[in-house]
Amino acid sequence: MRETSLALRIECVLLRETLAQWQDALKAATGTDAISRQTEAAQRGLQQAADNFRELAQLEAQARNNSWKRRRATTAGRWCRTG
């Protein structure tokens, strides 16, 4: 549960950062080189989104793995008892 909450907080922070970057890029994208600036900003944004997605996927996989291990450790004791 904690891992999921942490992943959601990280996702929110990353989303805010990405939106702020896009807003800055759009504000700066005026003048003769506006298209090249927008293209560069879009490329950076897509790369950042891919990196963020990868990080969140790793966090989710780790959370699931930890949950599975805890569940297995809890149920293993039930099956191993004799008597």
Backbone bond lengths (Angstrom), bond angles and torsions (degrees), N, CA, C in turn:
res aa  C-N    CA-C-N  psi(-1)  N-CA   C-N-CA  omega(-1)  CA-C   N-CA-C  phi
1 M - - - 1.446 - - 1.519 110.85 -
2 R 1.339 116.37 -42.16 1.465 119.69 179.75 1.514 111.34 -63.68
3 E 1.340 116.37 -38.93 1.458 119.83 -178.89 1.525 110.63 -64.05
4 T 1.340 116.35 -38.96 1.457 120.54 179.24 1.517 110.06 -65.14
5 S 1.319 117.05 -43.72 1.453 121.70 178.75 1.527 110.41 -62.27
6 L 1.316 116.30 -42.17 1.462 120.74 178.16 1.518 110.39 -63.27
7 A 1.316 117.09 -42.89 1.462 120.74 179.63 1.523 110.84 -62.46
8 L 1.319 117.63 -40.04 1.461 120.81 178.86 1.525 111.50 -66.14
9 R 1.339 116.46 -40.63 1.470 119.23 177.57 1.522 110.82 -63.98
10 I 1.329 116.09 -42.61 1.462 119.85 178.87 1.519 110.06 -63.74
11 E 1.329 116.79 -41.75 1.454 120.70 179.69 1.523 110.66 -60.69
12 C 1.327 117.44 -42.43 1.468 121.09 178.88 1.528 111.52 -63.36
13 V 1.314 116.65 -43.42 1.467 120.72 179.31 1.525 109.80 -63.10
14 L 1.322 116.58 -44.99 1.461 119.92 -179.53 1.527 111.44 -64.06
15 L 1.313 116.85 -38.80 1.465 120.80 178.31 1.525 110.62 -64.25
16 R 1.324 116.87 -43.82 1.474 119.81 178.17 1.529 111.37 -61.77
17 E 1.332 115.97 -43.46 1.464 119.62 179.67 1.529 110.99 -62.96
18 T 1.320 116.23 -43.05 1.460 120.29 -179.42 1.518 110.88 -63.97
19 L 1.334 116.85 -43.70 1.465 119.83 178.93 1.527 111.31 -63.91
20 A 1.309 116.90 -39.35 1.468 120.05 178.26 1.529 110.54 -63.73
21 Q 1.322 116.63 -40.05 1.465 120.08 178.17 1.524 111.17 -64.07
22 W 1.318 115.69 -41.97 1.468 119.15 178.89 1.528 110.71 -64.66
23 Q 1.314 117.50 -41.83 1.460 120.44 178.56 1.521 111.10 -61.93
24 D 1.319 117.32 -44.00 1.462 121.03 177.70 1.520 111.22 -61.98
25 A 1.331 116.05 -41.02 1.458 120.27 -179.43 1.528 110.91 -65.30
26 L 1.319 116.66 -40.15 1.459 119.69 179.73 1.531 111.60 -68.94
27 K 1.313 117.38 -36.36 1.466 120.66 177.41 1.528 110.85 -65.86
28 A 1.330 115.96 -37.88 1.461 120.38 -177.15 1.528 112.51 -82.35
29 A 1.319 116.81 -10.48 1.464 120.47 -173.44 1.522 111.63 -89.29
30 T 1.305 115.84 62.89 1.462 120.80 174.66 1.525 107.80 -129.05
31 G 1.295 114.98 156.59 1.457 118.77 179.08 1.519 112.03 102.48
32 T 1.331 115.25 -165.15 1.460 120.93 -173.31 1.522 113.28 -71.55
33 D 1.301 117.91 -28.03 1.461 120.05 -178.48 1.529 112.20 -103.58
34 A 1.311 116.90 27.01 1.465 121.24 -176.53 1.530 112.08 -60.85
35 I 1.320 117.17 -42.62 1.467 120.00 -177.25 1.523 110.68 -65.07
36 S 1.335 117.34 -43.67 1.466 119.02 -179.88 1.533 110.90 -65.94
37 R 1.333 117.00 -37.44 1.462 119.52 177.10 1.527 111.18 -64.77
38 Q 1.335 115.78 -42.45 1.455 119.73 179.37 1.527 110.90 -63.98
39 T 1.334 116.08 -40.09 1.464 120.37 178.73 1.521 110.83 -63.55
40 E 1.323 116.42 -45.95 1.464 120.26 178.09 1.529 111.33 -62.23
41 A 1.324 116.50 -41.91 1.466 120.48 179.28 1.534 110.31 -64.52
42 A 1.308 116.58 -40.08 1.462 120.15 179.03 1.528 110.62 -65.26
43 Q 1.323 116.91 -41.64 1.467 120.26 178.57 1.528 111.23 -63.45
44 R 1.327 115.77 -44.64 1.475 119.64 177.78 1.529 110.36 -62.71
45 G 1.321 115.81 -42.41 1.463 120.31 -179.70 1.516 112.44 -62.79
46 L 1.333 116.15 -42.99 1.460 119.78 178.58 1.521 111.53 -65.67
47 Q 1.319 116.67 -40.57 1.464 119.81 178.09 1.526 110.77 -64.37
48 Q 1.333 115.97 -42.71 1.466 120.25 178.59 1.522 110.48 -64.01
49 A 1.327 117.05 -41.63 1.467 120.39 178.51 1.522 110.92 -62.27
50 A 1.327 117.46 -41.69 1.468 121.26 178.19 1.528 110.43 -63.96
51 D 1.325 116.53 -43.21 1.475 120.33 178.38 1.536 110.81 -63.21
52 N 1.326 116.05 -42.96 1.460 120.39 179.36 1.527 110.98 -64.05
53 F 1.323 115.90 -43.03 1.467 120.29 179.65 1.526 110.12 -61.97
54 R 1.306 116.20 -42.54 1.465 120.57 179.07 1.537 110.52 -61.37
55 E 1.329 115.86 -44.31 1.462 120.04 -179.87 1.531 111.23 -63.48
56 L 1.336 116.57 -43.72 1.456 119.75 179.23 1.524 111.68 -65.54
57 A 1.327 117.18 -37.82 1.458 120.28 177.80 1.527 110.71 -63.66
58 Q 1.317 116.59 -39.28 1.459 120.10 177.69 1.527 111.13 -65.91
59 L 1.331 116.99 -41.33 1.463 120.66 177.79 1.526 110.90 -63.04
60 E 1.315 116.14 -42.05 1.463 119.86 179.76 1.522 110.57 -65.53
61 A 1.319 117.34 -43.20 1.464 120.66 178.53 1.523 110.58 -61.97
62 Q 1.318 116.75 -40.76 1.458 120.80 178.75 1.525 110.56 -65.28
63 A 1.324 117.26 -41.54 1.464 121.03 179.27 1.525 110.59 -63.37
64 R 1.319 116.96 -43.15 1.469 120.41 178.83 1.525 110.69 -64.70
65 N 1.313 116.04 -42.01 1.455 120.30 179.82 1.526 110.78 -62.81
66 N 1.331 116.76 -45.05 1.462 120.89 178.55 1.523 111.15 -62.98
67 S 1.323 116.39 -41.20 1.463 120.72 178.15 1.518 110.64 -63.15
68 W 1.308 116.65 -43.29 1.464 121.19 179.58 1.521 110.43 -62.97
69 K 1.331 116.71 -42.49 1.465 120.25 179.70 1.527 111.06 -63.36
70 R 1.336 116.75 -42.85 1.467 120.23 179.02 1.521 110.42 -63.87
71 R 1.319 116.71 -43.94 1.453 121.14 -179.86 1.523 110.68 -63.44
72 R 1.318 116.05 -42.43 1.467 120.53 -179.69 1.524 110.81 -65.99
73 A 1.330 117.44 -41.18 1.463 121.02 179.19 1.526 110.67 -64.92
74 T 1.317 116.59 -36.93 1.465 120.75 179.74 1.522 110.89 -68.80
75 T 1.319 117.35 -45.06 1.460 120.32 -177.52 1.515 112.14 -78.45
76 A 1.317 118.68 -24.15 1.463 120.81 -179.85 1.523 110.54 -62.97
77 G 1.306 117.59 -37.50 1.455 121.35 178.83 1.518 111.88 -63.58
78 R 1.303 117.50 -33.86 1.459 121.39 179.50 1.522 111.28 -67.79
79 W 1.323 115.74 -39.71 1.463 120.15 -176.19 1.529 112.61 -77.67
80 C 1.301 116.11 -26.84 1.476 119.67 -175.31 1.520 113.05 -87.04
81 R 1.279 118.49 -11.20 1.470 120.67 -178.34 1.530 110.45 -70.58
82 T 1.272 114.43 141.19 1.465 119.32 176.65 1.520 107.79 -119.18
83 G 1.254 114.75 152.70 1.444 115.35 174.98 1.414 114.43 134.07
